[in-house]
């Protein structure tokens, strides 16, 4: 296994972790806040980040157009949507019921 292969696998693992984090965060956010920030619906963001995770499961796709598009989707969520959610809710995660 060459150095380049190790770099590709390392990038794959890092990008997959970012995509999974974005998906889990989108799932945990309350749906009623998405319209307040003017960025589509929770269903759309969960679907987009979910598809990006699925596309990111194959290491060979990490640097393909699908892998890059999935990474861009996850980064848009993490750096645009998530900070606005934290600003609106005043906390990082929604508490459970009760």
C-alpha positions as CSV (number, residue, x, y, z in Angstrom):
1,X,0.0,0.0,0.0
2,X,1.6,3.2,-1.1
3,X,1.6,6.7,0.4
4,X,-1.0,8.0,-2.0
5,X,-3.4,5.2,-1.1
6,X,-3.0,6.0,2.6
7,X,-3.7,9.7,1.9
8,X,-6.9,8.8,0.0
9,X,-8.1,6.5,2.8
10,X,-7.3,9.2,5.4
11,X,-9.3,11.8,3.4
12,X,-12.1,9.3,2.9
13,X,-12.3,8.7,6.7
14,X,-12.2,12.4,7.6
15,X,-14.8,13.4,5.0
16,X,-17.1,10.5,5.9
17,X,-16.9,11.6,9.6
18,X,-17.9,15.1,8.6
19,X,-20.8,13.9,6.5
20,X,-22.0,11.6,9.3
21,X,-21.8,14.5,11.8
22,X,-23.8,16.7,9.5
23,X,-26.5,14.0,9.1
24,X,-26.8,13.3,12.8
25,X,-27.0,17.0,13.6
26,X,-29.7,17.6,11.0
27,X,-31.7,14.7,12.4
28,X,-31.5,16.1,15.9
29,X,-32.6,19.6,15.0
30,X,-36.3,20.5,15.5
31,X,-38.1,20.7,12.1
32,X,-40.0,23.9,13.1
33,X,-36.9,26.0,13.2
34,X,-35.8,25.3,9.6
35,X,-38.3,27.7,8.0
36,X,-37.3,30.5,10.4
37,X,-33.8,30.5,9.0
38,X,-35.1,30.5,5.4
39,X,-33.1,27.4,4.4
40,X,-35.6,24.9,3.1
41,X,-37.0,22.1,5.3
42,X,-35.5,19.6,7.7
43,X,-36.6,16.7,5.4
44,X,-34.6,18.2,2.5
45,X,-31.4,18.6,4.7
46,X,-31.7,15.2,6.2
47,X,-32.2,13.7,2.7
48,X,-29.2,15.6,1.3
49,X,-26.9,14.8,4.1
50,X,-28.1,11.2,4.1
51,X,-27.4,10.8,0.4
52,X,-24.0,12.4,0.9
53,X,-23.2,9.8,3.6
54,X,-24.3,7.0,1.3
55,X,-22.2,8.3,-1.5
56,X,-19.3,8.6,1.0
57,X,-19.4,5.0,2.1
58,X,-17.2,3.9,-0.8
59,X,-13.6,5.0,-0.5
60,X,-13.2,5.0,-4.3
61,X,-15.9,7.7,-4.5
62,X,-14.2,10.0,-2.0
63,X,-12.5,12.2,-4.6
64,X,-15.1,11.7,-7.3
65,X,-17.7,14.3,-8.3
66,X,-20.2,12.5,-6.0
67,X,-17.9,12.5,-3.0
68,X,-17.0,16.1,-3.5
69,X,-20.7,17.1,-4.0
70,X,-21.6,15.3,-0.8
71,X,-18.8,17.0,1.1
72,X,-20.0,20.4,-0.2
73,X,-23.5,19.6,1.0
74,X,-22.3,18.6,4.5
75,X,-20.1,21.7,4.7
76,X,-22.9,24.0,3.7
77,X,-25.0,22.5,6.4
78,X,-22.3,22.7,9.0
79,X,-21.2,26.3,8.3
80,X,-24.5,27.9,7.3
81,X,-27.5,26.0,8.7
82,X,-26.0,24.7,12.0
83,X,-24.8,28.1,13.3
84,X,-28.1,29.7,12.6
85,X,-29.9,26.9,14.4
86,X,-27.6,27.3,17.4
87,X,-28.3,31.1,17.3
88,X,-32.1,30.5,17.3
89,X,-32.3,27.8,19.9
90,X,-29.5,29.1,22.1
91,X,-28.1,25.6,22.5
92,X,-26.2,23.1,20.5
93,X,-28.8,20.3,20.6
94,X,-32.5,20.0,21.2
95,X,-33.3,18.4,24.5
96,X,-35.4,15.3,24.5
97,X,-39.1,15.2,25.2
98,X,-40.3,16.3,28.6
